[in-house]
Structure formats: structure tokens, C-alpha cells
Amino acid sequence: MGRGDHRGEVTLALVPCGWLVHTRVVKPALAGIAALLALAGCGVGGPDVEAARTFDGYPLYWAGERFEGWDLEHVEVRPDGFSTFVYGTCDIPPFSDGGCAPPLSIQVQPLCAHLDAVAADPVWKRREVRGAPVGRIDGAPVLFASRVQVKAYWGQGADPGAPMRALEALESANGVAPVIGPGDPIPPASRAVLEGTAPCGA
């Protein structure tokens, strides 16, 4: 998949329990948000960790089953979009018609997905985590690994530094290469691909 001229829209999408997670969609793909909004319930039985461990669509990176005092509360894996790991819970304000943002959410999607928009901020040229460049989208850090983008967002009960600390703590959730353990170097995306001077073929 190459880099096209995709203009993204920032949207907050509901996941179970009324939590809100960030998503960036391009106009032809707005139908995907409707699918997320249709989710209901609070994931009785806990997060579906096994779904992440057996997922073979692309590498999944997470911060484990617990991060800085927040338990993993929700897992969603999607072969045709971004996969999400939600840590901690949040309280919906009284009389609110909306949801609330959990302390930490990590989103993983294939590297080539709307890469022109995601890599537009050149901060990735001078910032990295464990050897992989880290850009910025929607005010949140996004790590460019060799095959995927990993975004981290903070919410209720967290501090602005939590997303970067989560990226520092990344490890593989499944067995799709490249597999990394805690503290291992993260194979980076090609800088030529991020600059748009080479095609993205991940």
C-alpha cells in the first residue's frame, strides 16, 4: 500500500463501558466508526488477551497485562484496521451524554495506513524510543516500527508523560515478527519510507 493524499479526521470512538479512544479516519472509511459505536457491554470475563496472542495479521505491541498500576481492561484486534489495548478505567461525569477517556490506550495498525498524514510532523526525525522513530499525531506520540505504527493516548487519572513511558515499555503481544521483549531494541521503519521517498510495502 503506498502513500496517498489522505486527509484524516480526528474522532473519538466509544469502546465498551463508555470509554473513548482516539481514532484517525479518512473520509471513505467513516463507516468503520459506526462499527465501533455499535460495541456495547463491559467485556464480561475480562480482556480477551488470547485474541491478541493468537492474532496473526501484523505484529501487536503492548505494555503487558498491567502498566503503572492500571490493569489491562479491554482488547480489540482488527485485521483490517487498528487494534486497541485499554488500560485502567475512568468515570463518566454525571449527566454527561458522552464517555470518558481511560488512563492509557495503545493503538497498533499496519505501518502503511495513511502514513503520509501520520508522519507529516517531522518530530520523528529527532526523537526515538529504543531505536525506533517517534512522531506525533493528534497531540499523541506515534512510534514507527518496521511493520506497524503504535500510538499511545493518555486520559483520566494519567499524566501527559504516560504515553511515552508506555512506548518505552512495549513488548510483543503476539508471535508475529519482529518479536520484541521488554527493553529490546525496536526494529525501526525506514526513514525513506517515512519521508515518502520510498514506497511503503509493509
C-alpha positions in Angstrom: 0.0 0.0 0.0 1.5 3.3 -1.0 1.2 6.8 0.5 -1.8 8.6 -0.9 -3.3 12.0 -0.3 -5.5 11.1 2.6 -6.8 13.9 4.8 -7.6 12.4 8.2 -10.3 13.4 10.6 -9.8 13.0 14.4 -12.7 11.2 16.0 -13.4 9.9 19.5 -14.9 6.4 19.3 -16.7 4.5 22.0 -15.4 1.2 23.3 -17.2 -0.9 25.9 -18.2 0.8 29.3 -18.5 4.2 27.6 -14.7 4.7 27.3 -13.5 6.9 24.5 -10.5 6.2 22.3 -8.9 8.4 19.7 -9.0 7.3 16.0 -8.0 9.0 12.8 -10.1 8.0 9.8 -10.1 9.1 6.2 -13.5 10.2 4.8 -14.1 7.0 2.7 -13.6 4.9 5.9 -16.1 6.7 8.2 -18.2 3.6 8.2 -15.6 2.0 10.5 -16.6 4.4 13.3 -20.2 3.2 13.1 -18.9 -0.3 13.8 -17.0 0.9 16.9 -20.0 2.8 18.1 -22.1 -0.3 17.9 -20.0 -2.0 20.6 -21.8 -2.4 23.9 -21.2 -4.1 27.3 -18.2 -4.1 29.5 -16.3 -7.1 28.3 -17.6 -9.5 31.0 -14.9 -12.0 31.8 -12.0 -9.6 31.3 -10.0 -8.5 28.3 -9.6 -11.0 25.5 -5.8 -11.5 25.8 -5.9 -14.8 23.9 -7.3 -13.0 20.9 -4.2 -10.8 20.9 -1.8 -13.6 21.5 -3.2 -15.7 18.5 -3.7 -12.7 16.1 -1.6 -13.2 13.0 -2.5 -10.2 10.9 0.5 -8.0 11.9 2.8 -7.5 15.0 1.0 -6.4 18.1 2.9 -4.5 20.7 1.5 -3.7 24.2 2.6 -2.8 27.7 1.7 -6.1 29.2 -1.3 -7.1 31.3 -0.6 -4.2 33.8 1.1 -0.9 33.3 1.9 1.6 36.2 -0.9 0.4 38.4 -3.5 0.1 35.6 -4.8 -3.3 34.6 -5.5 -4.2 31.0 -9.3 -3.7 30.7 -10.1 -4.1 27.0 -8.5 -5.7 24.0 -9.8 -5.4 20.4 -7.9 -6.8 17.5 -8.8 -5.9 13.9 -7.1 -7.3 10.8 -8.5 -4.5 8.7 -7.9 -1.6 11.0 -6.2 -0.6 14.3 -6.0 -2.9 17.3 -6.5 -1.4 20.7 -5.3 -2.1 24.3 -7.1 -0.1 27.0 -5.5 0.2 30.5 -7.4 1.4 33.5 -10.9 2.7 33.9 -12.5 6.1 34.0 -15.6 7.7 35.5 -18.2 9.2 33.2 -19.2 12.6 34.6 -22.8 12.8 36.0 -25.4 13.9 33.4 -22.8 13.5 30.6 -24.0 12.4 27.2 -20.5 11.3 26.3 -18.0 8.9 27.6 -14.6 9.2 29.3 -11.0 8.6 28.3 -9.3 5.8 30.1 -5.9 6.4 31.6 -4.0 4.8 28.7 -4.9 3.4 25.4 -2.4 1.9 22.9 -3.4 1.5 19.3 -1.5 -0.6 16.7 -2.1 -0.6 13.0 -0.1 -1.5 9.9 2.7 0.9 9.1 1.4 2.0 5.7 -2.0 3.0 6.9 -2.4 6.7 6.0 1.3 7.1 6.6 1.5 10.4 4.8 -0.7 12.0 7.4 0.7 10.2 10.4 4.3 11.0 9.5 3.6 14.6 8.4 5.0 16.1 11.7 8.8 15.9 11.3 9.5 15.5 15.0 10.2 11.8 14.3 13.4 12.9 12.7 14.9 13.9 16.1 13.0 11.7 18.6 13.2 7.9 19.1 12.4 5.2 21.6 14.6 2.1 21.7 15.9 2.8 18.3 12.5 3.5 16.5 11.5 7.0 15.4 8.6 8.6 17.3 6.3 11.1 15.6 3.3 13.0 16.7 -0.4 12.8 15.6 -3.4 14.3 17.3 -1.1 15.5 20.0 -0.1 12.0 20.9 3.2 10.1 20.2 3.3 7.5 17.5 6.1 5.1 17.2 7.1 3.9 13.7 8.3 0.3 14.0 9.3 -1.7 10.9 5.8 -3.1 10.2 3.4 -1.1 12.4 2.6 2.3 13.9 2.0 2.3 17.7 0.1 5.3 19.1 -0.4 5.9 22.8 -3.0 8.3 24.4 -3.5 9.3 28.0 -6.7 10.1 29.7 -8.4 10.4 33.1 -6.0 9.7 36.0 -2.8 9.7 33.9 -0.3 12.4 33.2 1.0 13.7 29.8 4.2 11.6 30.1 2.3 8.3 30.3 2.2 7.7 26.6 5.9 8.0 26.1 6.6 5.7 29.1 4.2 3.2 27.6 6.1 3.2 24.4 9.3 2.7 26.4 7.6 -0.4 27.9 6.4 -2.0 24.7 6.8 -5.7 24.1 5.2 -8.2 21.7 1.7 -9.4 22.5 1.7 -12.0 19.7 4.2 -14.1 17.8 4.3 -12.1 14.5 7.8 -10.9 13.6 9.6 -8.9 14.6 9.1 -10.1 18.1 10.5 -7.9 20.9 10.8 -8.4 24.6 10.9 -5.7 27.4 13.8 -3.4 26.7 14.8 -4.9 23.4 15.6 -2.6 20.5 12.6 -2.0 18.3 13.2 -2.5 14.6 12.5 0.9 13.1 10.6 1.9 10.0 12.7 3.0 7.0 13.4 6.8 7.2 13.0 6.9 3.4 9.5 5.4 3.7 8.6 7.9 6.4 9.9 10.8 4.2 7.9 9.5 1.3 10.9 9.0 -1.0 10.5 5.2 -1.0 7.3 3.2 -1.3 5.7 1.6 1.8 5.3 -2.1 1.3 4.7 -3.4 4.8 
